Amino acid sequence: MKNDNMTTHTPSSYPLPPAELPEGSQDLWSRVCNHLYMAGFDLDAATPQIFNYCLQNHVYYVNAIKVSQSETPGVETFSNGNRGIDKNYSALIEARKQMAEFERNWGFNPLAVSKISMPDRRGDEPEDEFDL
């Protein structure tokens, strides 16, 4: 099933950011696509994860601004006088967890890069079907 909001990429371009992606996240979309394309990943397979990463980045920064503007960052006082974790702070932490998982799985940190092994593609040698 093809999403009408995206175009397929050619070797010199990337999928366009989906229309549902917040406007501030479209630059991040391009940077992530560029990084993954240069690393040799299939962008068609990565598109849903890239979308989620960019969306979570937007959620993170929107909630970080709200938390920083609070008188008691990260703490909410309820109507009965009890204190608890602020909903914006919880959303910020959850968004950062999802972003970290994407970064770990797609090679955006040094430890993740060391775990990725790309096939050796030599153009002058025919591929051996029994070569593991």
DOBARO-609896 format. One record per residue (C-alpha): residue number from 1; y, z negated, x; chain. Coordinates in steps of 0.5 Angstrom, whole numbers, m for minus. Layout:
<node><seq>NUM</seq><v>Y</v><w>Z</w><u>X</u><mol>A</mol></node>
...
END
This chain:
<node><seq>1</seq><v>0</v><w>0</w><u>0</u><mol>A</mol></node>
<node><seq>2</seq><v>7</v><w>2</w><u>3</u><mol>A</mol></node>
<node><seq>3</seq><v>13</v><w>m2</w><u>2</u><mol>A</mol></node>
<node><seq>4</seq><v>19</v><w>3</w><u>0</u><mol>A</mol></node>
<node><seq>5</seq><v>24</v><w>m2</w><u>4</u><mol>A</mol></node>
<node><seq>6</seq><v>21</v><w>0</w><u>10</u><mol>A</mol></node>
<node><seq>7</seq><v>20</v><w>6</w><u>14</u><mol>A</mol></node>
<node><seq>8</seq><v>14</v><w>8</w><u>19</u><mol>A</mol></node>
<node><seq>9</seq><v>16</v><w>8</w><u>26</u><mol>A</mol></node>
<node><seq>10</seq><v>16</v><w>13</w><u>31</u><mol>A</mol></node>
<node><seq>11</seq><v>15</v><w>12</w><u>39</u><mol>A</mol></node>
<node><seq>12</seq><v>22</v><w>11</w><u>39</u><mol>A</mol></node>
<node><seq>13</seq><v>24</v><w>7</w><u>33</u><mol>A</mol></node>
<node><seq>14</seq><v>22</v><w>1</w><u>29</u><mol>A</mol></node>
<node><seq>15</seq><v>21</v><w>m1</w><u>22</u><mol>A</mol></node>
<node><seq>16</seq><v>28</v><w>m2</w><u>18</u><mol>A</mol></node>
<node><seq>17</seq><v>29</v><w>m9</w><u>16</u><mol>A</mol></node>
<node><seq>18</seq><v>27</v><w>m10</w><u>9</u><mol>A</mol></node>
<node><seq>19</seq><v>32</v><w>m11</w><u>4</u><mol>A</mol></node>
<node><seq>20</seq><v>30</v><w>m18</w><u>2</u><mol>A</mol></node>
<node><seq>21</seq><v>32</v><w>m20</w><u>9</u><mol>A</mol></node>
<node><seq>22</seq><v>38</v><w>m24</w><u>9</u><mol>A</mol></node>
<node><seq>23</seq><v>44</v><w>m20</w><u>13</u><mol>A</mol></node>
<node><seq>24</seq><v>45</v><w>m25</w><u>19</u><mol>A</mol></node>
<node><seq>25</seq><v>37</v><w>m24</w><u>21</u><mol>A</mol></node>
<node><seq>26</seq><v>37</v><w>m16</w><u>21</u><mol>A</mol></node>
<node><seq>27</seq><v>40</v><w>m17</w><u>29</u><mol>A</mol></node>
<node><seq>28</seq><v>34</v><w>m21</w><u>30</u><mol>A</mol></node>
<node><seq>29</seq><v>29</v><w>m16</w><u>27</u><mol>A</mol></node>
<node><seq>30</seq><v>31</v><w>m11</w><u>31</u><mol>A</mol></node>
<node><seq>31</seq><v>30</v><w>m15</w><u>38</u><mol>A</mol></node>
<node><seq>32</seq><v>24</v><w>m18</w><u>36</u><mol>A</mol></node>
<node><seq>33</seq><v>21</v><w>m11</w><u>34</u><mol>A</mol></node>
<node><seq>34</seq><v>24</v><w>m8</w><u>41</u><mol>A</mol></node>
<node><seq>35</seq><v>20</v><w>m14</w><u>44</u><mol>A</mol></node>
<node><seq>36</seq><v>14</v><w>m13</w><u>41</u><mol>A</mol></node>
<node><seq>37</seq><v>14</v><w>m5</w><u>42</u><mol>A</mol></node>
<node><seq>38</seq><v>15</v><w>m6</w><u>49</u><mol>A</mol></node>
<node><seq>39</seq><v>9</v><w>m10</w><u>50</u><mol>A</mol></node>
<node><seq>40</seq><v>5</v><w>m5</w><u>46</u><mol>A</mol></node>
<node><seq>41</seq><v>4</v><w>m8</w><u>40</u><mol>A</mol></node>
<node><seq>42</seq><v>3</v><w>m5</w><u>33</u><mol>A</mol></node>
<node><seq>43</seq><v>9</v><w>m6</w><u>29</u><mol>A</mol></node>
<node><seq>44</seq><v>6</v><w>m4</w><u>23</u><mol>A</mol></node>
<node><seq>45</seq><v>1</v><w>m10</w><u>23</u><mol>A</mol></node>
<node><seq>46</seq><v>6</v><w>m14</w><u>25</u><mol>A</mol></node>
<node><seq>47</seq><v>11</v><w>m13</w><u>20</u><mol>A</mol></node>
<node><seq>48</seq><v>10</v><w>m19</w><u>15</u><mol>A</mol></node>
<node><seq>49</seq><v>10</v><w>m24</w><u>21</u><mol>A</mol></node>
<node><seq>50</seq><v>16</v><w>m21</w><u>24</u><mol>A</mol></node>
<node><seq>51</seq><v>19</v><w>m21</w><u>17</u><mol>A</mol></node>
<node><seq>52</seq><v>17</v><w>m29</w><u>16</u><mol>A</mol></node>
<node><seq>53</seq><v>20</v><w>m30</w><u>23</u><mol>A</mol></node>
<node><seq>54</seq><v>27</v><w>m27</w><u>21</u><mol>A</mol></node>
<node><seq>55</seq><v>27</v><w>m31</w><u>15</u><mol>A</mol></node>
<node><seq>56</seq><v>25</v><w>m38</w><u>17</u><mol>A</mol></node>
<node><seq>57</seq><v>30</v><w>m37</w><u>23</u><mol>A</mol></node>
<node><seq>58</seq><v>35</v><w>m36</w><u>17</u><mol>A</mol></node>
<node><seq>59</seq><v>33</v><w>m42</w><u>14</u><mol>A</mol></node>
<node><seq>60</seq><v>33</v><w>m46</w><u>20</u><mol>A</mol></node>
<node><seq>61</seq><v>40</v><w>m44</w><u>21</u><mol>A</mol></node>
<node><seq>62</seq><v>43</v><w>m45</w><u>14</u><mol>A</mol></node>
<node><seq>63</seq><v>39</v><w>m52</w><u>14</u><mol>A</mol></node>
<node><seq>64</seq><v>42</v><w>m54</w><u>21</u><mol>A</mol></node>
<node><seq>65</seq><v>49</v><w>m53</w><u>19</u><mol>A</mol></node>
<node><seq>66</seq><v>48</v><w>m57</w><u>13</u><mol>A</mol></node>
<node><seq>67</seq><v>45</v><w>m63</w><u>17</u><mol>A</mol></node>
<node><seq>68</seq><v>50</v><w>m63</w><u>22</u><mol>A</mol></node>
<node><seq>69</seq><v>55</v><w>m63</w><u>17</u><mol>A</mol></node>
<node><seq>70</seq><v>52</v><w>m69</w><u>13</u><mol>A</mol></node>
<node><seq>71</seq><v>55</v><w>m76</w><u>15</u><mol>A</mol></node>
<node><seq>72</seq><v>48</v><w>m79</w><u>16</u><mol>A</mol></node>
<node><seq>73</seq><v>44</v><w>m73</w><u>19</u><mol>A</mol></node>
<node><seq>74</seq><v>37</v><w>m72</w><u>17</u><mol>A</mol></node>
<node><seq>75</seq><v>37</v><w>m78</w><u>13</u><mol>A</mol></node>
<node><seq>76</seq><v>38</v><w>m78</w><u>5</u><mol>A</mol></node>
<node><seq>77</seq><v>40</v><w>m84</w><u>1</u><mol>A</mol></node>
<node><seq>78</seq><v>37</v><w>m84</w><u>m6</u><mol>A</mol></node>
<node><seq>79</seq><v>40</v><w>m87</w><u>m13</u><mol>A</mol></node>
<node><seq>80</seq><v>36</v><w>m93</w><u>m12</u><mol>A</mol></node>
<node><seq>81</seq><v>39</v><w>m95</w><u>m5</u><mol>A</mol></node>
<node><seq>82</seq><v>33</v><w>m93</w><u>m1</u><mol>A</mol></node>
<node><seq>83</seq><v>33</v><w>m88</w><u>5</u><mol>A</mol></node>
<node><seq>84</seq><v>29</v><w>m82</w><u>6</u><mol>A</mol></node>
<node><seq>85</seq><v>28</v><w>m76</w><u>10</u><mol>A</mol></node>
<node><seq>86</seq><v>34</v><w>m71</w><u>8</u><mol>A</mol></node>
<node><seq>87</seq><v>31</v><w>m65</w><u>4</u><mol>A</mol></node>
<node><seq>88</seq><v>35</v><w>m60</w><u>9</u><mol>A</mol></node>
<node><seq>89</seq><v>32</v><w>m64</w><u>15</u><mol>A</mol></node>
<node><seq>90</seq><v>25</v><w>m63</w><u>12</u><mol>A</mol></node>
<node><seq>91</seq><v>26</v><w>m55</w><u>11</u><mol>A</mol></node>
<node><seq>92</seq><v>29</v><w>m55</w><u>18</u><mol>A</mol></node>
<node><seq>93</seq><v>23</v><w>m58</w><u>21</u><mol>A</mol></node>
<node><seq>94</seq><v>18</v><w>m54</w><u>17</u><mol>A</mol></node>
<node><seq>95</seq><v>22</v><w>m47</w><u>19</u><mol>A</mol></node>
<node><seq>96</seq><v>22</v><w>m49</w><u>26</u><mol>A</mol></node>
<node><seq>97</seq><v>14</v><w>m50</w><u>26</u><mol>A</mol></node>
<node><seq>98</seq><v>13</v><w>m43</w><u>23</u><mol>A</mol></node>
<node><seq>99</seq><v>18</v><w>m40</w><u>28</u><mol>A</mol></node>
<node><seq>100</seq><v>14</v><w>m44</w><u>34</u><mol>A</mol></node>
<node><seq>101</seq><v>7</v><w>m41</w><u>31</u><mol>A</mol></node>
<node><seq>102</seq><v>10</v><w>m34</w><u>31</u><mol>A</mol></node>
<node><seq>103</seq><v>12</v><w>m35</w><u>38</u><mol>A</mol></node>
<node><seq>104</seq><v>6</v><w>m37</w><u>40</u><mol>A</mol></node>
<node><seq>105</seq><v>2</v><w>m32</w><u>37</u><mol>A</mol></node>
<node><seq>106</seq><v>6</v><w>m26</w><u>39</u><mol>A</mol></node>
<node><seq>107</seq><v>7</v><w>m28</w><u>46</u><mol>A</mol></node>
<node><seq>108</seq><v>15</v><w>m30</w><u>46</u><mol>A</mol></node>
<node><seq>109</seq><v>13</v><w>m36</w><u>51</u><mol>A</mol></node>
<node><seq>110</seq><v>10</v><w>m36</w><u>58</u><mol>A</mol></node>
<node><seq>111</seq><v>4</v><w>m40</w><u>56</u><mol>A</mol></node>
<node><seq>112</seq><v>3</v><w>m35</w><u>50</u><mol>A</mol></node>
<node><seq>113</seq><v>4</v><w>m29</w><u>55</u><mol>A</mol></node>
<node><seq>114</seq><v>m1</v><w>m31</w><u>59</u><mol>A</mol></node>
<node><seq>115</seq><v>m6</v><w>m31</w><u>54</u><mol>A</mol></node>
<node><seq>116</seq><v>m5</v><w>m24</w><u>52</u><mol>A</mol></node>
<node><seq>117</seq><v>m9</v><w>m18</w><u>55</u><mol>A</mol></node>
<node><seq>118</seq><v>m8</v><w>m11</w><u>53</u><mol>A</mol></node>
<node><seq>119</seq><v>m13</v><w>m6</w><u>54</u><mol>A</mol></node>
<node><seq>120</seq><v>m12</v><w>m2</w><u>61</u><mol>A</mol></node>
<node><seq>121</seq><v>m10</v><w>5</w><u>59</u><mol>A</mol></node>
<node><seq>122</seq><v>m11</v><w>10</w><u>64</u><mol>A</mol></node>
<node><seq>123</seq><v>m9</v><w>17</w><u>62</u><mol>A</mol></node>
<node><seq>124</seq><v>m13</v><w>21</w><u>68</u><mol>A</mol></node>
<node><seq>125</seq><v>m20</v><w>17</w><u>66</u><mol>A</mol></node>
<node><seq>126</seq><v>m24</v><w>18</w><u>60</u><mol>A</mol></node>
<node><seq>127</seq><v>m25</v><w>12</w><u>56</u><mol>A</mol></node>
<node><seq>128</seq><v>m32</v><w>10</w><u>56</u><mol>A</mol></node>
<node><seq>129</seq><v>m35</v><w>7</w><u>50</u><mol>A</mol></node>
<node><seq>130</seq><v>m40</v><w>2</w><u>53</u><mol>A</mol></node>
<node><seq>131</seq><v>m34</v><w>m1</w><u>58</u><mol>A</mol></node>
<node><seq>132</seq><v>m33</v><w>m8</w><u>55</u><mol>A</mol></node>
END
